[in-house]
């Protein structure tokens, strides 16, 4: 039951409203119920229900990590569930929050010199973009710029050839290295990004929901969720799925 007090979304921090039909608080900024979750239906099957904290949302706006504050609500979450569909024109992903509600989608385009992923909210507005840059002479290095909903440059993913394999590094908008892969956990089913001090920034787990391509992305408070999600999706596709089509021979 609602007690009439103003409460704030435990995920994105915006004000929530009480929905008496559902006996729960709801955030219309990030489509999150606050005390219960629903399974995601895809391909006629249902995902396991995600367990969320059942306590009511806070009465004071939660203090968000500094790197998250300027983001739109969709990019202020510490956990995302991403479902992938392969379509003839390229990959498409649906982005869900942990309450089982869709927040947006990603449309990918794979072109000869790289990839391009456009992120949209449920209203069809573009909220982020990741774009590969053609590098005509430096064939061994690929760069993907990450931009926010206003087109501001937020960071870059750089793919460099190391001794035996490519390394995928993440840089911030000032060109500083944010993190690089944890080489000990760099598998098709699970990969991590760590900062130069070895702290975990991002964990991508692909075993959560096994009947189709999907993954769970966990973002630490040390990193902006927008660039973390951008990295998870681009690297999963370019590094771990790059052998699905011969048209990606540049890989
Ligand atoms: Zn919210």
Boltz pocket constraint, residues with backbone or C-beta under 6 A from the ligand:
constraints:
  - pocket:
      binder: B
      contacts: [[A, 9], [A, 10], [A, 11], [A, 12], [A, 13], [A, 14], [A, 27], [A, 28], [A, 29], [A, 30], [A, 31], [A, 32], [A, 73]]
      max_distance: 6.0
